[in-house]
Amino acid sequence: MRDDNDPELNGKYLGTITKDFVKVADTLKEASYQVRSRKFSKHPIFPVCKTEQPIGQLLIGNKEVKVDWNYYITYLDEFIQRKLVDEKSIEDFKKAYKDPDEFCCLFVVDEEFTNFVYIPYPND
């Protein structure tokens, strides 16, 4: 697990993710706030995938909204239960996790790329 955004992401993925993100950022930010304020988790994670995937609950589907990606919502506990973040890496993950009021933690799932990516929420 890397702390910074992977250079591999920059070309192929960042453009399409960023284009979508501006359309869904307010919804994701509110969902992140709700997860944290209700004390479900301090670490909300939004898996994104162009197809269906099993992690989390679908929040925004690309059939309902004109976006390329499906946006799911979950949190760190599910990643630990599914052994996507192993017990030894929990503290590293928490240290790398950026301020959820400013950054959205996406878990990008695609054929050639699977990784955590932090995207800043647009300023109001």
PyMOL commands that set and color helices and strands:
alter all, ss='L'
color gray80, all
select helices_A, chain A and resi 7-12+14-37+76-81+87-96
alter helices_A, ss='H'
color red, helices_A
select strands_A, chain A and resi 44-49+57-60+70-75+103-109+114-120
alter strands_A, ss='S'
color yellow, strands_A
deselect
rebuild
show_as cartoon
